[in-house]
Amino acid sequence: MTKIEIPFINNMKSHTMYVGFDDTDSPKGMCTTYLAYKMVNLLKKEKVTFLDFPNLIRFNPNIPWKTRGNGAVGLAISTNHPQKIKQMIKNLIKKYSDTKNGANPGLVFFDNQKIPYEFEQFSSKALWKLIHRNDAKKFVSKYNLDSFYLGNGQGLVGAIGAIGYKFFDQTYELLSYREKSKFGTKRKIDNIQVKEMQEKTFPYTFNNYDKEKEKILISPHGPDPVFYGIRGENPSSLISASKLINIKEKLDGYLIFKSNQGTGDHLKNQIDFKNFEPYTSGTITGIVETIPIVMKGGHVFFSIRSKNHIFKCAVYKPTKITDIAMNLIVGDKIQIGGGVRKATKIFQRLVNIEYINVLKLKTKYQSINPPCKKCKKRMKSKGKNQGYQCIKCGSKSSSKKIIKLPRLVSKTLYIPTISAHRHLSRPKQRLCTLNQKNQFSKKIQWITSF
C-alpha cells in the first residue's frame, strides 16, 4: 500500500491587533519607548507580523503631570495567537512600569482591521487639551475594549490616543538603549561627532545639536534607559547618522519609531474665550492690546485682543524671542502659538508663547520738539500748552513734529532657539515640509540588538 502524505494546513486565521500603552515611566526611571523595545524583541520571537513601525505619539506638552515628552506608543500587529500575545504584553507592562515611583500605566487593545473614527477624535483632543482619566475609562467601557491599567489609570488616555492617532505629517526617531548595568550612570558622548553628524545629514535629521550653545540635544540626562535619540525625516538617514557617532559604551540596541515630533501637532487648535482653560494648547490671532513690559528674569508680558476678549501672554527669556516681543506695539496684528498656564498668586491665567507670527505691523510714530528753521536746532518747550521757542533766535512754534520710526520686527514667523524647542515644536527646516510617505519595509533594519 502506498503511503499518501497529506500536507499540513494552518487553519488559524491571522488576527489584526492594535496595541496602545502609556505612562509606564516616572521621573526616577524607566521609559515607555524602552518598554516598546523590549516588547518588539519579544514579539518578534513569537513570529508576530508587524504592520508598521512602532508609533511614538507625543501628546499635549502642557499636561502638568507628564514625564519628559508626554509620549505614548502604538503597535499594529498581526498574529495567530491573539490571547497569548495579549497576556505576554500585559506581563511586560507589569514588569517594566515604574509604578513604585508614580507611574500609572495604561494598556488598550483593539481587535479589528479598521479603527473607528471615535478613536481619532479622542486622539485629536489629547493633542491640545486636558483629558481626564475618567473620560478614558468611560471610552474603554463604551466600546468594550480589552484593557489593563495600574495605579489611577491615567495611562489609558495616551493608550487610546496612540491607537487612534492619524498621521498628516510624520518624522522618525532612532532611540538607542543602554545595558541595564549602565542605567543611572553618566553618558559619555563626543560633542564634535554629534555636530559633524548633524552637518553631514542635514536636512534629513533635525534638532540634534545646538550650534549657538554648542550643546548636544540627542542625549538625555536622567536615569532612564535611553542613551541617545536621533530625529529625522526617514529611517535610512537615521541609521546612517547613528554610524557617524562612535560610542565607547556597549549599547543594548536601538529601535526606530514613526512619530509626530517636529510637526507642531499640538498647535492646530484655535484658542478662544470658551476653551481658554489651563493646560490647553493652540493658537490665537489678534491685535496687540498693551505695551510689552519686561519683568524680573528678562521675561516679557503683554496682552492681545481676539474676538473682543483680552488674553494675557508671556514670552520667556530662554526662547530668545523676547526682543521680538518687546518691539511689538499696540495695534500690531499677530498670531501666537502656545499653552495656557494655570493662574497663580502672582499671575493670572495666561498663554506661554512658543512662537510669534507677525501678520501686520502698525506704523510707529514719535512726536519730537520742532526744529528751528533758521538755526536748525531743536526748540525748547515753554511749558504745558504754551508751545515751543528757539533759545538762540527766539523763533516760536505751536506744535510738535511727528516723525515715522523704523520697525525692528518684520512680517514673518519667529520661533524659539533650538534648545528651547519642545518635542512637538516644528523646527525651522521643517516649516515648509509635510512628510506623508510611510517608509515601513522589512528591508529596513528598524530594530537591532547588539
C-alpha positions as CSV (number, residue, x, y, z in Angstrom):
1,M,0.0,0.0,0.0
2,T,1.4,3.4,-1.0
3,K,1.6,5.9,1.8
4,I,-0.1,9.2,0.9
5,E,1.4,12.3,2.6
6,I,-1.3,14.9,3.5
7,P,0.2,18.5,3.6
8,F,-0.3,20.4,6.8
9,I,-2.9,23.2,6.5
10,N,-2.8,26.0,9.0
11,N,-6.5,26.9,9.6
12,M,-5.7,29.5,12.1
13,K,-6.7,32.9,10.8
14,S,-4.3,35.8,11.1
15,H,-5.6,38.3,13.6
16,T,-5.0,42.1,13.3
17,M,-4.5,43.8,16.6
18,Y,-3.7,47.4,17.6
19,V,-1.9,48.0,20.9
20,G,-1.5,51.3,22.8
21,F,0.2,51.9,26.1
22,D,1.4,54.9,28.0
23,D,2.7,56.3,31.4
24,T,5.0,53.4,32.3
25,D,7.8,55.7,33.3
26,S,8.5,58.1,36.2
27,P,10.9,61.0,36.8
28,K,13.1,58.5,38.6
29,G,13.4,55.9,35.8
30,M,12.3,53.6,33.0
31,C,10.9,54.8,29.7
32,T,7.8,53.9,27.7
33,T,9.9,53.6,24.5
34,Y,12.3,51.2,26.2
35,L,9.3,49.0,27.1
36,A,8.4,49.1,23.4
37,Y,11.9,48.0,22.5
38,K,11.6,45.0,24.9
39,M,8.1,44.2,23.7
40,V,9.1,44.3,20.0
41,N,12.0,42.0,20.6
42,L,9.8,39.5,22.4
43,L,7.0,39.6,19.8
44,K,9.5,39.0,17.0
45,K,10.5,35.8,18.7
46,E,6.8,34.8,18.7
47,K,6.7,35.4,14.9
48,V,4.3,38.3,15.2
49,T,4.0,40.3,12.0
50,F,4.5,44.0,12.3
51,L,2.3,46.1,10.0
52,D,4.1,49.4,10.7
53,F,6.9,51.0,12.7
54,P,6.1,51.4,16.4
55,N,4.4,54.7,16.6
56,L,5.7,57.3,19.2
57,I,3.0,59.8,19.6
58,R,3.7,63.0,21.6
59,F,0.5,64.5,23.1
60,N,-0.3,67.8,24.7
61,P,3.1,69.0,26.2
62,N,1.3,71.3,28.7
63,I,-0.1,68.5,30.9
64,P,1.4,69.1,34.3
65,W,1.9,65.5,35.4
66,K,3.6,64.4,32.2
67,T,7.1,62.8,32.3
68,R,9.5,64.2,29.8
69,G,7.9,64.3,26.3
70,N,4.4,63.0,27.1
71,G,4.8,60.2,24.5
72,A,2.6,57.1,24.1
73,V,3.4,54.1,21.9
74,G,1.2,52.3,19.5
75,L,1.8,49.0,17.7
76,A,-0.1,47.5,14.7
77,I,0.5,43.7,14.5
78,S,-0.9,40.5,13.1
79,T,-0.8,37.2,15.0
80,N,-2.4,33.7,15.0
81,H,-2.3,33.7,18.8
82,P,-4.0,36.9,20.0
83,Q,-4.8,35.8,23.5
84,K,-1.3,34.5,24.2
85,I,0.2,37.7,22.8
86,K,-2.1,39.9,24.9
87,Q,-1.1,38.1,28.1
88,M,2.6,38.5,27.2
89,I,2.2,42.2,26.6
90,K,0.3,42.6,29.9
91,N,3.1,40.8,31.7
92,L,5.7,43.2,30.2
93,I,3.6,46.2,31.3
94,K,3.7,44.9,34.8
95,K,7.4,44.1,34.7
96,Y,8.7,47.3,33.2
97,S,6.4,50.0,34.6
98,D,7.9,52.1,37.4
99,T,4.8,52.1,39.5
100,K,6.7,52.3,42.8
101,N,7.8,55.8,41.7
102,G,4.5,57.1,40.5
103,A,3.9,55.5,37.0
104,N,0.2,55.0,36.2
105,P,0.4,52.7,33.1
106,G,-2.5,52.1,30.8
107,L,-2.8,49.4,28.1
108,V,-5.5,49.1,25.4
109,F,-6.1,46.5,22.7
110,F,-8.3,47.0,19.6
111,D,-9.1,43.8,17.7
112,N,-10.2,45.0,14.2
113,Q,-8.6,46.0,11.0
114,K,-10.5,49.3,10.8
115,I,-10.1,51.8,13.7
116,P,-13.4,53.7,14.4
117,Y,-13.5,57.5,13.9
118,E,-14.2,57.9,17.6
119,F,-10.6,56.8,18.4
120,E,-9.3,59.5,16.1
121,Q,-11.5,62.1,17.7
122,F,-10.2,61.1,21.2
123,S,-6.6,61.2,20.0
124,S,-7.0,64.6,18.4
125,K,-8.3,66.1,21.6
126,A,-5.4,64.6,23.6
127,L,-3.0,66.7,21.4
128,W,-4.3,70.0,22.7
129,K,-6.5,69.7,25.8
130,L,-6.6,68.0,29.2
131,I,-8.5,64.7,29.1
132,H,-9.3,63.2,32.5
133,R,-8.6,59.6,33.1
134,N,-12.3,59.0,33.9
135,D,-13.1,60.0,30.4
136,A,-10.7,57.4,29.1
137,K,-12.3,54.8,31.4
138,K,-15.7,55.7,30.1
139,F,-14.4,55.3,26.5
140,V,-13.0,51.9,27.3
141,S,-16.3,50.8,28.8
142,K,-18.4,52.3,26.0
143,Y,-16.5,50.4,23.3
144,N,-16.0,47.3,25.4
145,L,-12.2,47.4,24.9
146,D,-9.8,44.9,26.2
147,S,-7.7,47.0,28.6
148,F,-5.5,46.9,31.6
149,Y,-4.1,49.6,34.0
150,L,-2.2,50.1,37.2
151,G,-2.4,53.0,39.6
152,N,-5.0,55.6,38.8
153,G,-5.2,54.6,35.1
154,Q,-4.0,57.9,33.7
155,G,-2.1,56.0,31.0
156,L,-5.3,54.9,29.4
157,V,-5.6,58.4,27.8
158,G,-2.3,58.0,25.9
159,A,-3.1,54.3,25.1
160,I,-6.4,55.2,23.4
161,G,-4.8,58.2,21.7
162,A,-1.9,56.1,20.3
163,I,-4.3,53.7,18.7
164,G,-6.5,56.5,17.2
165,Y,-3.8,58.8,16.0
166,K,-3.8,59.6,12.3
167,F,-0.7,60.9,10.7
168,F,-0.8,64.0,8.4
169,D,2.9,64.7,8.8
170,Q,5.5,62.3,10.2
171,T,9.1,62.1,11.3
172,Y,11.2,59.3,12.7
173,E,13.4,58.8,15.7
174,L,16.1,56.2,16.3
175,L,16.4,55.6,20.0
176,S,19.3,53.6,21.3
177,Y,19.2,51.9,24.7
178,R,21.8,51.2,27.4
179,E,22.5,47.9,29.1
180,K,20.8,47.6,32.4
181,S,24.1,47.8,34.3
182,K,24.6,51.4,33.0
183,F,21.2,52.8,34.0
184,G,21.7,55.9,36.0
185,T,25.4,56.4,35.2
186,K,26.8,59.4,33.3
187,R,26.5,59.2,29.5
188,K,29.7,60.0,27.5
189,I,29.2,61.3,24.0
190,D,31.5,63.3,21.8
191,N,30.3,66.8,21.1
192,I,32.3,67.2,17.9
193,Q,30.9,63.9,16.4
194,V,27.3,65.0,17.1
195,K,27.9,68.4,15.5
196,E,29.5,66.8,12.4
197,M,26.7,64.2,12.2
198,Q,24.1,66.9,12.1
199,E,26.0,68.9,9.4
200,K,26.5,65.8,7.2
201,T,22.9,64.6,7.5
202,F,21.2,68.0,7.1
203,P,18.3,68.4,6.2
204,Y,17.4,64.8,6.8
205,T,17.9,65.0,10.5
206,F,16.9,67.8,12.9
207,N,17.2,69.2,16.4
208,N,20.2,67.0,17.3
209,Y,22.7,69.8,18.0
210,D,22.5,73.4,19.0
211,K,25.4,75.3,17.2
212,E,24.8,78.5,19.1
213,K,25.2,76.9,22.5
214,E,27.5,74.1,21.2
215,K,25.2,71.8,23.0
216,I,24.2,68.1,22.3
217,L,20.4,67.6,22.1
218,I,20.3,63.9,21.4
219,S,21.3,62.6,24.8
220,P,19.1,62.8,28.0
221,H,20.4,63.5,31.4
222,G,18.1,61.4,33.6
223,P,18.4,57.8,34.9
224,D,16.2,56.4,32.1
225,P,17.5,53.6,29.7
226,V,17.9,55.9,26.6
227,F,21.4,56.7,25.6
228,Y,20.5,58.9,22.6
229,G,17.7,59.7,20.2
230,I,18.3,60.9,16.7
231,R,15.4,62.7,14.9
232,G,14.9,62.9,11.2
233,E,12.8,62.5,8.1
234,N,13.4,58.9,7.2
235,P,14.8,55.7,8.7
236,S,17.7,55.2,6.4
237,S,19.1,58.7,7.3
238,L,18.8,57.9,11.0
239,I,20.7,54.6,10.6
240,S,23.4,56.4,8.6
241,A,23.6,59.2,11.2
242,S,24.0,56.7,14.1
243,K,27.0,55.2,12.4
244,L,28.7,58.6,12.5
245,I,28.7,58.6,16.3
246,N,31.3,56.4,17.9
247,I,30.1,55.3,21.3
248,K,32.6,53.7,23.6
249,E,29.9,52.3,25.9
250,K,28.4,49.0,24.8
251,L,24.7,49.6,24.0
252,D,21.9,47.1,24.2
253,G,20.3,48.0,20.8
254,Y,18.1,50.5,19.0
255,L,14.5,50.9,17.8
256,I,13.2,53.2,15.1
257,F,9.8,54.9,15.8
258,K,7.5,56.7,13.4
259,S,6.4,59.9,15.2
260,N,4.7,63.2,15.2
261,Q,7.7,65.0,16.7
262,G,8.6,68.3,14.9
263,T,5.2,68.6,13.4
264,G,3.6,71.3,15.5
265,D,0.7,68.9,16.1
266,H,-0.3,70.4,19.4
267,L,-0.9,73.9,17.9
268,K,-3.6,73.1,15.4
269,N,-6.4,74.1,17.8
270,Q,-7.6,77.7,17.9
271,I,-7.8,79.0,21.5
272,D,-10.8,81.3,22.2
273,F,-12.7,82.5,25.2
274,K,-14.7,79.3,25.5
275,N,-11.7,76.9,25.6
276,F,-9.3,79.2,27.4
277,E,-8.7,76.6,30.1
278,P,-5.5,75.7,32.0
279,Y,-3.1,73.4,30.0
280,T,-4.9,74.0,26.7
281,S,-2.5,74.2,23.6
282,G,-3.2,76.1,20.4
283,T,-3.1,79.4,18.6
284,I,-4.6,82.9,19.0
285,T,-4.8,85.5,16.3
286,G,-5.4,89.1,17.5
287,I,-4.3,92.6,18.0
288,V,-1.6,93.7,20.5
289,E,-3.6,95.4,23.2
290,T,-0.9,96.5,25.7
291,I,2.7,97.8,25.6
292,P,5.1,94.8,26.2
293,I,6.9,95.1,29.5
294,V,10.0,93.2,30.8
295,M,9.7,91.5,34.2
296,K,12.3,90.2,36.6
297,G,14.3,87.5,34.9
298,G,14.1,89.0,31.4
299,H,10.6,87.6,30.6
300,V,8.2,89.8,28.5
301,F,4.5,90.2,29.2
302,F,1.7,91.8,27.1
303,S,-1.9,91.3,26.1
304,I,-3.7,90.7,22.8
305,R,-7.3,91.2,21.9
306,S,-9.0,88.5,19.9
307,K,-12.8,88.4,19.2
308,N,-13.5,91.0,21.8
309,H,-11.6,89.2,24.5
310,I,-8.3,90.0,26.2
311,F,-5.6,87.3,26.6
312,K,-2.5,87.8,28.7
313,C,0.7,86.5,27.2
314,A,4.2,85.7,28.3
315,V,7.4,85.2,26.4
316,Y,10.2,83.6,28.4
317,K,13.9,84.6,28.1
318,P,15.2,81.1,27.2
319,T,13.2,81.2,23.9
320,K,15.4,84.1,22.7
321,I,12.4,85.8,21.1
322,T,11.8,88.3,23.9
323,D,13.4,91.1,21.8
324,I,10.8,90.4,19.2
325,A,8.0,90.7,21.8
326,M,9.5,93.9,23.2
327,N,9.4,95.5,19.8
328,L,5.7,94.9,19.2
329,I,3.4,97.9,19.6
330,V,-0.3,98.4,20.3
331,G,-2.2,97.7,17.1
332,D,0.1,95.1,15.6
333,K,-1.7,92.0,14.3
334,I,0.0,88.8,15.3
335,Q,-0.7,85.1,15.7
336,I,0.8,83.3,18.7
337,G,1.1,79.6,19.5
338,G,1.5,78.2,22.9
339,G,-0.1,76.7,26.0
340,V,-2.4,78.2,28.7
341,R,-0.8,78.4,32.1
342,K,-2.8,78.0,35.3
343,A,-3.3,81.2,37.3
344,T,-1.0,81.6,40.3
345,K,-1.0,84.0,43.3
346,I,1.3,86.3,41.2
347,F,0.0,85.9,37.7
348,Q,-3.5,85.5,36.2
349,R,-4.1,82.8,33.6
350,L,-2.0,83.5,30.5
351,V,-0.5,82.0,27.4
352,N,3.1,80.8,27.4
353,I,4.2,81.7,23.9
354,E,6.1,79.2,21.7
355,Y,6.1,81.3,18.6
356,I,5.1,84.7,17.3
357,N,3.9,85.1,13.7
358,V,3.7,88.9,12.8
359,L,0.9,89.3,10.3
360,K,0.5,93.1,10.1
361,L,2.6,96.0,11.5
362,K,1.2,99.3,12.6
363,T,3.2,102.4,11.6
364,K,5.1,103.7,14.5
365,Y,5.3,107.4,15.1
366,Q,7.1,109.7,17.5
367,S,6.5,113.3,18.4
368,I,9.5,115.5,18.9
369,N,10.2,119.1,19.6
370,P,10.2,121.1,16.3
371,P,13.4,122.3,14.8
372,C,14.1,126.0,14.3
373,K,14.0,126.7,10.6
374,K,16.6,129.4,11.0
375,C,19.1,127.9,13.5
376,K,18.4,124.2,12.6
377,K,18.4,123.4,16.3
378,R,15.7,121.7,18.4
379,M,13.3,124.2,20.1
380,K,12.6,124.0,23.8
381,S,9.1,123.7,25.4
382,K,7.8,126.9,27.0
383,G,5.6,124.9,29.3
384,K,2.4,122.9,29.2
385,N,0.2,124.0,26.2
386,Q,2.5,127.1,25.7
387,G,4.3,125.9,22.5
388,Y,8.0,125.9,21.7
389,Q,10.7,128.5,21.3
390,C,14.3,128.6,19.9
391,I,16.6,129.6,22.8
392,K,19.0,131.1,20.3
393,C,16.9,133.3,17.9
394,G,13.6,133.3,19.7
395,S,11.6,131.8,16.9
396,K,8.3,130.1,18.0
397,S,6.2,127.1,17.1
398,S,2.9,125.9,18.4
399,S,3.1,122.2,17.7
400,K,5.5,119.2,17.9
401,K,6.9,117.5,14.8
402,I,5.7,113.9,14.1
403,I,8.2,111.5,12.6
404,K,7.9,107.9,11.4
405,L,10.1,105.4,13.1
406,P,11.6,102.3,11.6
407,R,10.1,99.0,13.0
408,L,12.6,96.5,14.4
409,V,10.4,93.5,13.6
410,S,9.2,92.2,10.3
411,K,6.1,90.4,9.0
412,T,7.4,86.9,9.5
413,L,7.4,83.9,11.8
414,Y,9.6,84.0,14.9
415,I,10.4,80.6,16.6
416,P,12.4,79.9,19.7
417,T,16.1,79.0,19.7
418,I,16.5,75.2,19.1
419,S,17.4,74.5,22.8
420,A,14.0,75.8,23.8
421,H,12.1,73.6,21.4
422,R,9.6,71.1,22.7
423,H,9.3,67.6,21.2
424,L,6.4,68.8,19.0
425,S,7.9,72.1,18.0
426,R,8.3,72.5,14.3
427,P,12.0,73.4,13.6
428,K,13.0,76.0,11.1
429,Q,14.0,73.4,8.4
430,R,10.6,71.8,8.6
431,L,8.4,74.9,8.3
432,C,7.5,74.2,4.7
433,T,7.8,70.4,5.0
434,L,5.0,67.8,5.0
435,N,6.2,64.2,5.1
436,Q,3.4,61.8,4.3
437,K,5.4,58.9,2.8
438,N,5.2,55.8,5.0
439,Q,8.6,54.1,4.6
440,F,7.9,50.8,6.5
441,S,9.6,47.9,4.9
442,K,11.0,44.5,6.0
443,K,14.3,45.6,4.3
444,I,14.8,48.3,6.8
445,Q,16.7,47.3,9.9
446,W,14.3,49.2,12.2
447,I,15.2,47.2,15.3
448,T,18.6,45.9,16.3
449,S,20.1,44.2,19.3
450,F,23.9,44.4,19.6
